[in-house]
């Protein structure tokens, strides 16, 4: 059921023969799923040469024909949705129903960007001089390099592939070595859709070695990265040395403001589903729950009860609602967070420990009576731990919600239109959900502010990130 892993360079599949490899681990049982080949420097050079040729072909291909190829790839992914979703669950751990939604969302992203590429418009600017025309056109940036994480093995690469190809660029992408199988299968869909050779190459290897090698190359004109803030800062510095365009989608620590004008128990039910999606390993996961005093006790009690009821298990089993963490590092991180909470006198209202001794399972966890300076409240947990904290006034909660350097997503629940307007304006985040956790769709911009990054994926902004605006004055 799990695919044979290969590199894809210049339209050719390359296996592990003569290359360094690493094991891909199933987080449910810690068994090896497959061996993943690493790209050598010679492979990266081949990818760059292929990208040069591919870019010249792709940039000259009209937007309509580009869209036909991209739409065909999206259709192939939909036909193989169940197989690709199963691969995601095997390598990453999320429940199969979540994996299916991810594959469907990735196909939507590809289709949306394919169609939006047809509308990469310029504009005519009224000229001061008779008999002249002044106008702008959008041109592809060139060869791009992209790096994606393990938490969304298909959706994260799809956003970068779709934006680059929709804008007429060639792309070399390095998906996560921990979750490579689904990205390989998505690449197979593009190959079978007859994407010209060299337009897309997929490589794997030591992340620092690959990124530093590609970013230093003159041929690469844009970098796109999704991952941690420290790595994002490092890659931005490398790109700045040669003034290369950068899109950074970095970490978050999303506040959730629950006012006392909503039903606390119904809101808690919604919040549990948002929090424990993908075991909390989501950059826009709701992670700091601020609940107004009058609703605090009811919300915390219901949330804790619902967290205890979440079915933890193998994502391939239909009754499972939360799978394991993706790797052993996350287990250690969760244990450290809980230990810090306990050392500060916080209450563990649900969960708090690893489940079993095989696989990377950690219980859905709720923490109350926590101080704002604790590790859980100041550092992105990226796991299934939810702090619930009371607040009194709107001004107070806005100050606390905005107190961190993160600014990716934020949420608020209220039945008062005035509260909704004030809080959505006041929260310092690139995306705000009011009475909803659904803030990521193919047609909407995805991106943050402050140290959560800059630039956007998705929507027209995600396409423009891969184009340059040229002004032309014609006499």
C-alpha positions in Angstrom: 0.0 0.0 0.0 2.9 2.4 0.6 4.7 3.5 -2.6 8.3 2.9 -3.7 10.0 6.2 -3.1 12.0 8.0 -5.8 13.4 11.4 -6.8 11.8 13.1 -9.8 14.2 15.1 -11.8 13.9 16.3 -15.4 10.8 14.2 -16.0 12.7 11.0 -14.8 12.2 8.9 -11.7 15.4 8.1 -9.9 15.7 5.4 -7.2 18.1 4.9 -4.3 20.8 3.1 -6.3 24.1 4.5 -5.3 22.4 7.2 -3.1 22.2 7.7 0.6 18.8 6.7 2.0 16.8 7.1 5.2 13.9 5.2 6.7 10.4 6.5 6.7 8.6 5.5 10.0 5.0 4.7 10.6 4.1 6.8 13.7 1.5 4.2 14.8 3.9 1.3 15.4 7.4 2.8 14.7 8.0 0.3 11.9 9.8 1.2 8.7 7.5 1.9 5.8 10.1 2.4 3.1 13.6 3.7 2.3 13.9 7.3 0.9 16.7 8.2 -1.5 18.6 11.5 -0.9 19.6 13.7 -3.7 23.3 14.3 -4.3 24.7 17.6 -5.4 24.9 16.1 -8.9 21.2 15.4 -8.7 20.5 19.0 -7.6 22.6 20.3 -10.5 20.6 18.1 -12.8 17.4 19.5 -11.4 18.6 23.0 -11.9 19.6 22.3 -15.5 16.3 20.6 -16.1 14.5 23.6 -14.6 16.2 26.0 -17.0 14.9 24.0 -19.9 11.5 23.4 -18.4 11.1 27.1 -17.5 11.8 28.2 -21.1 9.1 25.7 -22.3 6.5 26.5 -19.6 6.8 30.3 -19.7 6.0 30.1 -23.5 3.1 27.8 -22.9 -0.1 29.8 -22.9 -2.1 30.0 -19.7 -5.0 28.0 -21.2 -2.8 25.1 -22.0 -1.0 25.3 -18.7 -4.4 25.1 -17.0 -5.4 22.0 -19.0 -2.3 20.1 -17.7 -2.8 21.3 -14.1 -6.5 20.4 -14.2 -5.7 17.0 -15.5 -3.3 16.5 -12.6 -6.0 17.6 -10.1 -8.5 15.1 -11.7 -6.0 12.3 -11.4 -5.5 13.1 -7.7 -9.3 13.0 -7.2 -9.4 9.6 -8.9 -6.7 8.3 -6.5 -8.0 10.1 -3.4 -8.4 7.0 -1.3 -4.9 5.6 -2.2 -3.2 9.0 -1.5 -5.1 9.5 1.7 -4.1 6.1 3.0 -0.4 7.0 2.3 -0.8 10.2 4.3 -2.3 8.3 7.3 0.5 5.7 7.1 3.3 8.2 7.1 1.9 11.1 9.1 -0.7 9.5 11.4 -3.8 11.7 11.0 -7.1 9.9 10.7 -8.1 8.7 7.3 -11.2 11.0 7.1 -8.8 14.0 7.7 -6.4 12.7 5.1 -9.2 12.4 2.5 -10.1 16.1 3.1 -6.5 17.0 2.7 -6.2 15.3 -0.7 -9.4 16.9 -1.9 -8.3 20.3 -0.7 -4.9 19.9 -2.5 -6.7 19.1 -5.8 -8.9 22.2 -5.3 -5.8 24.3 -4.8 -4.3 23.0 -8.1 -7.5 23.5 -10.0 -8.1 27.0 -8.6 -4.5 28.2 -9.5 -4.8 26.6 -12.9 -7.9 28.7 -13.6 -6.5 31.8 -11.9 -3.4 31.6 -14.1 -5.7 32.5 -17.1 -6.5 35.8 -15.3 -3.0 37.0 -14.5 -4.0 40.4 -15.8 -1.9 43.5 -16.3 -3.5 46.9 -16.7 -3.5 49.9 -19.1 -2.4 53.2 -17.5 -3.7 56.4 -19.1 -0.7 58.1 -20.8 0.2 61.8 -20.5 1.5 61.9 -24.0 -0.7 61.6 -27.2 -0.1 58.5 -29.3 1.6 56.5 -26.6 0.5 53.5 -24.5 1.6 52.7 -21.0 0.7 49.4 -19.4 1.8 46.6 -17.1 2.1 42.9 -17.7 2.7 40.0 -15.3 5.6 37.7 -16.0 6.8 34.5 -14.2 9.5 35.1 -11.6 11.6 32.2 -13.0 13.0 29.1 -11.3 11.7 28.7 -7.7 12.7 26.5 -4.8 10.2 25.4 -2.1 10.5 23.5 1.2 7.5 22.0 3.0 6.9 20.4 6.4 5.5 17.0 7.5 2.1 18.0 9.0 0.3 18.3 5.6 2.2 16.0 3.3 0.1 16.9 0.2 -1.6 20.2 0.9 1.6 22.1 1.7 3.5 21.0 -1.4 0.3 21.5 -3.5 0.1 25.2 -2.5 3.6 25.9 -3.7 3.4 23.7 -6.8 0.1 25.2 -7.9 1.2 28.8 -7.3 4.5 28.3 -9.2 3.0 26.4 -12.1 0.0 28.7 -12.4 2.3 31.7 -12.6 4.4 30.1 -15.4 7.4 29.2 -13.2 9.5 26.1 -12.9 9.9 24.6 -9.4 12.3 22.4 -7.5 10.5 21.3 -4.3 11.8 19.4 -1.2 8.9 18.0 0.7 9.5 16.5 4.2 11.7 13.4 4.4 9.4 12.1 7.2 6.3 12.2 5.0 7.4 11.8 1.4 5.1 9.2 -0.1 2.0 11.4 -0.7 4.1 14.1 -2.3 5.6 11.5 -4.6 2.2 10.3 -5.6 1.0 13.9 -6.3 4.1 14.3 -8.5 3.1 11.2 -10.4 -0.2 12.8 -11.2 1.6 15.8 -12.8 3.9 13.5 -14.7 0.9 11.5 -16.1 -0.8 14.8 -17.0 2.1 15.4 -19.3 3.7 18.3 -17.5 6.8 19.2 -19.6 10.1 17.8 -18.4 11.9 20.0 -15.9 9.0 22.2 -14.9 8.7 20.3 -11.6 11.4 18.4 -9.8 11.1 16.7 -6.4 14.1 16.0 -4.3 14.8 14.8 -0.8 17.9 15.0 1.5 19.3 16.8 4.5 17.2 19.9 4.7 19.9 22.4 5.5 22.2 21.0 2.8 19.5 21.1 0.1 18.1 24.5 1.0 21.5 26.2 1.3 22.7 24.7 -2.0 19.7 25.7 -4.0 19.2 29.2 -2.5 22.8 30.1 -3.3 22.3 29.3 -7.0 21.8 32.3 -9.3 19.2 30.4 -11.3 16.8 30.3 -8.3 14.9 33.6 -8.1 12.2 32.8 -5.5 12.1 30.9 -2.2 9.0 29.6 -0.5 9.1 27.9 2.9 6.6 26.6 5.4 8.0 25.7 8.8 9.4 27.0 12.0 10.3 30.6 12.7 14.0 30.0 13.4 14.5 28.1 10.1 12.4 30.7 8.2 14.7 33.5 9.5 17.8 31.6 8.5 16.5 31.0 4.9 15.4 34.6 4.6 18.9 35.7 5.4 20.3 33.4 2.8 17.8 34.7 0.2 18.6 38.3 1.1 22.2 37.9 0.2 21.2 37.8 -3.5 17.9 39.8 -3.2 15.7 36.8 -3.9 11.9 37.0 -3.4 10.7 35.0 -0.4 7.4 33.7 0.9 7.5 32.6 4.5 4.6 30.8 6.2 6.0 30.3 9.7 4.7 29.3 13.2 1.7 30.5 15.0 0.1 30.4 18.5 -3.5 31.3 17.7 -5.6 33.0 20.4 -9.3 32.0 20.7 -11.5 34.7 22.4 -14.8 33.3 23.7 -17.2 36.0 24.8 -19.9 35.2 27.4 -22.7 36.1 24.9 -22.4 32.6 23.2 -23.4 29.2 24.5 -20.2 28.0 26.2 -21.0 24.3 25.8 -21.8 24.4 22.1 -18.8 26.6 21.5 -16.6 24.1 23.4 -17.9 21.3 21.2 -16.8 23.3 18.1 -13.5 24.2 19.7 -12.5 20.6 20.6 -12.9 19.6 16.9 -10.7 22.5 15.8 -8.1 21.9 18.5 -7.5 18.2 18.1 -7.5 18.1 14.3 -4.3 16.4 13.2 -3.4 16.1 16.9 -3.0 19.8 17.1 -0.1 19.7 14.5 -1.5 22.6 12.5 0.1 26.0 12.1 -3.4 27.7 12.4 -4.5 25.4 15.2 -6.4 27.2 18.0 -3.9 27.1 20.9 -4.7 29.8 23.5 -8.3 29.7 24.7 -9.4 32.9 26.5 -12.9 32.5 27.9 -14.9 35.4 29.5 -15.4 34.8 33.2 -19.2 34.2 33.2 -18.7 31.3 30.7 -15.3 30.0 31.8 -16.3 27.2 34.1 -19.0 25.7 31.8 -16.7 26.0 28.8 -13.7 24.4 30.6 -15.8 21.6 32.0 -17.4 20.7 28.6 -14.1 21.1 26.7 -12.3 18.7 29.2 -15.1 16.1 29.0 -15.1 16.2 25.2 -11.3 15.9 25.1 -11.4 12.8 27.3 -14.0 11.3 24.9 -11.8 11.8 21.7 -11.0 8.3 20.3 -7.3 8.0 20.1 -5.9 5.3 17.8 -4.6 4.1 14.4 -5.9 6.6 11.8 -6.7 3.7 9.4 -9.4 2.6 11.8 -12.8 4.2 11.1 -13.6 5.0 14.8 -10.4 6.9 15.4 -10.8 10.7 15.8 -7.1 11.5 16.7 -4.0 9.6 15.5 -0.5 9.6 16.9 1.9 12.5 16.8 4.0 12.5 13.7 7.4 11.7 15.3 9.1 11.1 18.6 10.3 14.7 18.9 6.7 15.8 19.4 6.2 13.3 22.2 9.2 14.8 24.0 7.9 18.4 23.4 4.5 17.5 24.8 6.0 16.0 27.9 8.2 19.1 28.5 5.2 21.4 28.1 3.1 19.4 30.6 6.0 19.3 33.1 6.4 23.1 32.9 2.7 23.5 33.5 2.8 21.3 36.5 5.8 23.0 37.9 3.8 26.3 37.9 0.9 24.8 39.7 -1.4 24.5 36.7 -4.2 21.9 36.7 -4.2 19.1 34.1 -8.0 18.8 33.5 -7.7 16.0 30.9 -4.9 13.8 29.4 -1.4 14.9 30.1 0.5 11.7 29.3 1.7 9.4 26.5 -0.7 6.6 25.6 1.0 3.1 25.5 4.6 2.3 24.8 4.5 1.8 21.0 3.8 4.5 18.5 3.8 8.3 19.2 0.4 8.6 20.9 -0.2 11.4 23.4 -3.6 12.0 25.0 -5.8 15.0 24.2 -4.8 17.3 27.0 -6.5 20.3 28.7 -4.7 22.6 31.1 -6.3 25.2 33.4 -5.2 27.6 36.1 -2.2 28.6 34.0 -0.1 31.8 34.1 0.5 33.8 30.9 4.3 33.5 31.2 4.2 29.7 31.1 5.8 27.7 28.2 2.4 26.6 26.9 1.1 30.2 26.7 4.3 31.7 25.1 5.6 29.0 22.7 3.7 27.2 19.9 2.8 23.8 21.3 2.1 22.1 17.9 0.4 19.3 19.6 -2.8 18.2 21.4 -2.5 20.5 24.5 -5.2 23.2 25.1 -4.8 25.9 27.8 -8.1 27.5 28.9 -7.8 30.8 30.7 -10.4 33.3 31.9 -10.6 37.0 31.0 -12.7 39.9 32.2 -12.8 42.7 29.6 -12.4 43.1 25.8 -9.4 45.5 26.2 -7.7 43.0 28.5 -8.1 40.0 26.3 -6.9 42.0 23.2 -3.7 42.9 25.0 -3.1 39.3 26.0 -3.9 37.9 22.7 -1.6 40.3 20.9 1.3 40.0 23.4 3.3 37.4 21.5 5.4 37.8 18.3 3.1 35.4 16.5 0.5 36.6 14.1 -0.7 33.8 11.8 -4.3 33.1 12.8 -6.8 34.2 15.5 -10.4 33.3 16.4 -13.3 34.8 18.2 -16.8 33.6 19.2 -19.5 36.1 19.9 -23.1 36.7 19.0 -22.7 40.5 19.2 -21.9 42.2 15.9 -20.1 45.1 17.6 -17.9 42.7 19.5 -17.2 40.8 16.3 -16.2 44.0 14.5 -14.0 45.3 17.3 -12.2 42.0 18.0 -11.6 41.1 14.3 -10.1 44.6 13.8 -8.0 44.4 17.0 -6.5 41.0 16.7 -3.0 41.1 15.1 -3.1 38.2 12.7 -3.1 37.5 9.0 -6.3 35.5 9.2 -9.2 35.9 11.7 -12.1 33.5 12.1 -15.2 34.8 13.8 -17.5 32.0 15.0 -15.6 29.6 12.8 -12.3 27.8 12.5 -12.6 27.4 8.7 -10.2 30.0 7.4 -8.2 28.1 4.8 -9.6 27.5 1.3 -8.1 27.5 -2.2 -9.7 30.8 -3.1 -8.7 32.7 0.1 -5.2 34.2 1.0 -3.2 32.3 3.6 -0.4 34.1 5.4 0.6 35.8 8.6 2.1 38.9 10.1 4.8 39.7 12.7 7.2 36.7 13.1 4.6 34.3 11.5 6.0 35.3 8.2 5.0 37.4 5.1 3.6 36.8 1.7 0.6 34.7 0.9 -0.4 31.3 -0.5 -3.8 30.7 -2.1 -6.1 33.1 -3.8 -4.9 35.8 -6.3 -2.2 36.8 -3.8 -0.7 33.3 -4.0 -0.4 33.5 -7.8 1.0 37.0 -7.7 3.8 35.8 -5.4 5.2 33.9 -8.4 5.0 36.7 -10.9 6.8 40.0 -11.5 5.1 43.2 -12.7 6.7 44.7 -15.8 5.8 48.3 -16.9 6.0 49.1 -20.6 5.8 52.5 -22.2 5.3 52.3 -25.9 5.5 55.4 -28.2 
